[in-house]
Amino acid sequence: QVQLVESGGGLVQAGGSLRLSCAASGMFFSFNVMGWYRQAPGKQRELVATIITGGSTTYGDSVKGRFTISRDNAKNTMYLQMNSLKAEDTGVYYCNAVQFVTSREYWGQGTQVTVSS
């Protein structure tokens, strides 16, 4: 059974940094696309960043140049390095994984990130 567990969220001042981790159980190598999404209070969930098996990445416009997504297949873990954090980065951050072969999509439970201005 696939499980995604996020960690690393917390409270940080504007301008600070955090690194989120997403630990996956089972078949990490089979996740064709992995990504981070976030949801702020009263807003829809939005894409933060994605990374595919080959290593190519995409970023939401609001985080380009500040956030970096990466994955370590040996550790079954995906990361999101967040620098120069802003108050508008506040929200619950979710880990996502997609398997093409099964057409399945998985979500973690989310981790709260709060940036104080």
Buried (B, 14 or more C-beta within 10 A) or exposed (E): EBEBBBBBBEEBEEEBEBEBBBBBEEBBEBBEBBBBBBBBEEEEBEBBBBBBBEEEBBBBEBBEEBBBBBBEEEEBBBBBBBBEBBEEBBBBBBBBBBBEEEEEEBEBEBBEBBBEE
